Amino acid sequence: MMHDYLIKISNLLSDLKKKSKRKSKTEVQLVNSKKNAKTVENFPETEVLDLPEYQDPAIIDSMISFMSRKSWTLIVPSEASLKKIAEKNGLEFHNYIYRNSEGIGNLSLARYVLLHNVVPDGNCGYRALSYGITGSDRYWMTTIDLFAASIMLEINILVRDTHHEWQLYNSSIQNGFSNMQVDLSLPTILMDNSSRDHFQAITAVRRF
């Protein structure tokens, strides 16, 4: 059931990509798999969206590319918080990877970024996320996008793009793209996609 739920989240976000091209200030009610309505601004008349075929997560990246210039605050996730996430989702916790990282009030000021490369097998984004949480890249996923993963795991995901700016993925998408914020009460996982075709786990950032 969790797998189906995540697929529906991904499908719904893909549908939002199409809807976002229409200019309107009217609200639309989005209904998830349990029929719980979520309100998102700047869409046409109120309606229930039909879920289309699943589309590639790269589509969602294009929806929020304009967000990457915003300033995000990083609080380094604690070992205890990551162990809790792993246990909650039935994953074995292997290693805490953030011992050399530091919190930064404005992540765009980071000048030192330490990467951990993962297998470039087409699932690198999910392998990098798995490594960020458990210290192992064995728990990768193939059919859900980063928004769905952030909602399921109750985390913030920040991805460094080709311009070395940061894209945010978390549940605040439910408030509309322009209102997205890092939830400082949740662990934040950092990933790198500056090459555009390969994700890597980020194990440390520092200002200097």
TAZI-V408273 format. One record per backbone hydrogen bond with DSSP energy under -0.5 kcal/mol. CO is the residue of the C=O (numbers start at 1). NH is the residue of the N-H. If there is no record, write none. Layout:
BEGIN
CO,NH
CO,NH
END
This chain:
BEGIN
1,5
2,6
3,7
4,8
5,9
6,10
7,11
8,12
9,13
10,14
11,15
12,16
13,17
14,18
15,19
16,20
18,21
19,22
22,24
26,43
28,30
28,40
30,38
32,35
35,37
36,32
38,30
40,28
47,49
56,59
57,60
57,61
58,62
59,63
60,64
61,64
64,67
65,68
66,69
67,70
68,166
72,107
73,75
74,76
74,104
75,188
78,82
79,83
80,84
81,85
82,86
83,87
84,88
85,89
86,91
87,90
95,97
98,101
104,74
106,109
107,110
112,206
113,115
114,203
114,204
116,201
119,121
123,126
123,127
124,128
125,129
126,130
127,131
128,132
129,133
130,134
130,135
130,136
131,135
134,94
134,95
138,140
145,149
146,150
147,151
148,152
149,153
150,154
150,155
156,189
157,169
158,191
159,167
160,193
161,164
165,161
167,159
169,157
170,173
171,174
172,175
173,176
176,179
177,180
182,184
183,186
187,156
188,77
189,158
190,202
191,160
192,200
193,196
198,195
200,192
201,116
201,203
204,114
205,102
206,111
206,112
END
